[in-house]
Amino acid sequence: MAKGHVCMTVEWVVPVAETGPITAALHSLMSATRTAHGCVGCSISTGVGDRGAVRYTEEWQTEEDLRVRLRSDSFTRLASLIDDATKPPVVEFELPNGKRGLEFAEEIRRRRS
């Protein structure tokens, strides 16, 4: 992550057979995300062992850009993937004032105006 940028990472650990559907859903979200104002980049990576790991990362120029993202309809689709997971993924936000968890997104979405 470049200095000054903020980042959101979501990491699922699922049965290997579930990695395909999750990555396909994430790929469909990425095209709109990459063209959003302030998006520096987003990526998906997978690892396969006894369980499949899927890591989705978005990098934003500013915290305000990320906050706008969290209020978007596109993020609602990502939130559905998070909510529908058999085992909840780990969600982490790297912000100027430190790291936060999923409660950061919930806080921002509650303030939606």
Stockholm file with secondary structure:
# STOCKHOLM 1.0

chainA/1-113         MAKGHVCMTVEWVVPVAETGPITAALHSLMSATRTAHGCVGCSISTGVGDRGAVRYTEEWQTEEDLRVRLRSDSFTRLASLIDDATKPPVVEFELPNGKRGLEFAEEIRRRRS
#=GR chainA/1-113 SS CCTTCEEEEEEEEECHHHHHHHHHHHHHHHHHHHTSTTEEEEEEEEEESSSEEEEEEEEESSHHHHHHHHTSHHHHHHHHHHHHCSSCCEEEEEETTEEECHHHHHHHHHTCC
#=GC SS_cons         CCTTCEEEEEEEEECHHHHHHHHHHHHHHHHHHHTSTTEEEEEEEEEESSSEEEEEEEEESSHHHHHHHHTSHHHHHHHHHHHHCSSCCEEEEEETTEEECHHHHHHHHHTCC
//
